[in-house]
């Protein structure tokens, strides 16, 4: 998160919104694409895993190219 100067609170907000929108599967990597273009100029991609009610962020970085959905 330091490499791209991404705020920890932005990561928390993205993960919280993912928890509310879709259920989490414990022990599997979860991926969230979070829109914060005004702040970071690109959407953020966050990969995390949930184990024993703990959330560990594996990586978080701005997407340089948009993916078609």
N, C-alpha and C positions, 0 to 999 in steps of 0.2 A: 504494500500500500504506500510505502514511502517513495518507491521509485516513481510512481505516477502522481504522487501528492494527493491521494484520495483520502478524504476524511473518514474516520472510523464510524462516525454517526451516519454517514451516507450508506456505508456497508450494512449497518444495523437496520436502517430503514428499508433497504432493498430486501434483506432476508425476512424481516417482519412482514412485508407485503407479500412475499412468496408463501409464507406460512399461512397467511389469511386466504390467499387465492387458491392454493392447492395444498393438499395434504403432503406431508413429508414421509419418506420411506427411510426408516432408520438403517444406517450402515451403507447406504448407497449415495454416491455423489449426486448433488443437486446443482442445477445450473439456473441462474437468474440473469436476464438481460434487463437492466434498469435504465430508464430514460432520465438523464441529467445533462442534456445537451447544453443548456445555458451555462452550466458550471464547468463542465469538462470538454465540451465541444463534440463529444461522441457519447453513445450509450455505454454504460458500464456492464461488463460481464463478470459475474461473481460465481465461483465454484466453491461449494462447501459440502460438508458431510455432518450428519447428526448421529451421535453415538451416546447412549445413556443420558439423554436429556442435555447433552453438551453439543454446542455447534462449533465446528472448527472450519475456519475459512482457509481453503487451499490456495486460491489465487483470486485476485481482483485486478482488472485492467480495463482501459477504455478500448472499445472496438474501433479499429481504423476503417473497416469496410462494413457496410450494412449487408445483412443477409436477407434474402427474400423469404418471406414467411407465407 
